[in-house]
Amino acid sequence: MMDRIYSIALIVVYLLLMPKSHSRKKDPVYIPDQIANAAPLPKESPKWLAPAMLGGFLVGLVWIVTYYVSNTGYPIPHIGAWNMVIGFGFIAGGFSLATRWR
C-alpha cells in the first residue's frame, strides 16, 4: 500500500516540476507564385481505375486459390510455386493502382 502511495506522490511531483515548453514563433513559409497559383490536380480518378484495381485483386485471388485447390496442378502446371508469385503479382498490381484512387 505504501509503495502505491509513494509511486503516486512521485508522479505528482514529477508533473508539477516539469518545465513548460514555450512555442516558437515561426516565419511564414515562402511559396513561389507559380506553385501558389498553379491549377489544382483533378479530384476524380479515371473511370478505368476502380475496375482495373478490383480486377487485379480478384484475378490474383482466383489464381492463388486455383493453385491450392488443384493441388499445385493449375493454372500453369510446370512452373510450380511460381504460380504464387504470379498471383501475388496481380494483387500487388491492384494495390499499386489503389494508391492512385481518389
C-alpha positions in Angstrom: 0.0 0.0 0.0 2.8 2.4 0.9 4.6 1.6 -2.4 1.5 2.7 -4.3 1.3 6.0 -2.3 5.0 6.7 -3.0 4.5 6.0 -6.7 1.6 8.3 -6.9 3.4 11.0 -5.0 6.5 10.7 -7.3 4.3 11.1 -10.4 2.6 14.2 -9.0 5.9 15.8 -8.0 7.3 14.9 -11.4 4.4 16.5 -13.3 4.5 19.6 -11.1 8.2 20.2 -11.5 8.4 19.7 -15.3 9.2 22.9 -17.1 6.6 24.0 -19.7 7.8 24.3 -23.3 7.5 27.6 -25.0 6.2 27.7 -28.5 8.5 29.4 -31.0 7.2 31.9 -33.5 7.9 30.7 -37.0 8.5 32.9 -40.0 5.9 32.4 -42.8 7.0 29.9 -45.4 7.8 31.4 -48.8 5.8 29.8 -51.6 6.7 30.8 -55.2 3.9 32.4 -57.2 4.0 29.6 -59.8 3.2 27.0 -57.2 0.8 29.1 -55.2 -1.3 29.9 -58.3 -1.0 26.6 -60.1 -4.1 24.8 -61.3 -5.3 22.2 -58.8 -4.9 18.5 -59.6 -8.0 16.7 -60.8 -10.2 15.4 -57.9 -11.6 12.4 -59.6 -10.0 9.1 -60.6 -10.1 7.8 -64.1 -13.1 5.6 -64.9 -11.0 2.6 -65.6 -9.0 2.7 -62.3 -11.5 1.1 -59.9 -12.4 -1.9 -62.3 -8.8 -2.5 -63.0 -7.8 -2.4 -59.3 -10.6 -4.8 -58.3 -9.8 -7.0 -61.3 -6.2 -7.3 -60.2 -7.3 -8.2 -56.7 -9.8 -10.8 -57.9 -7.6 -12.3 -60.6 -4.7 -12.7 -58.1 -7.0 -14.3 -55.5 -8.6 -16.7 -58.0 -5.1 -17.6 -59.3 -3.8 -18.5 -55.8 -7.0 -20.3 -54.8 -6.9 -22.3 -58.1 -3.2 -23.2 -57.4 -4.1 -24.5 -53.9 -7.4 -26.3 -54.8 -5.9 -28.1 -57.8 -3.1 -29.4 -55.6 -0.4 -27.3 -57.5 -1.6 -28.6 -60.9 -3.1 -25.5 -62.3 -3.2 -22.6 -63.5 0.2 -23.3 -65.2 1.3 -26.8 -64.4 5.0 -27.0 -64.8 6.2 -23.8 -63.0 5.3 -25.0 -59.5 5.4 -22.4 -56.8 5.9 -19.6 -59.3 2.1 -19.6 -59.6 2.1 -18.0 -56.2 4.4 -15.2 -57.4 2.1 -14.6 -60.4 -1.0 -14.4 -58.1 0.7 -12.1 -55.7 1.9 -10.0 -58.7 -1.7 -9.4 -59.7 -2.6 -8.5 -56.2 0.4 -6.1 -55.9 -0.7 -4.5 -59.2 -4.1 -3.9 -57.7 -2.6 -2.3 -54.6 -0.4 -0.1 -56.8 -3.5 1.1 -58.6 -5.2 1.7 -55.3 -2.6 4.3 -54.4 -3.9 6.5 -57.3 -7.5 6.2 -56.4 -9.1 9.5 -55.2 
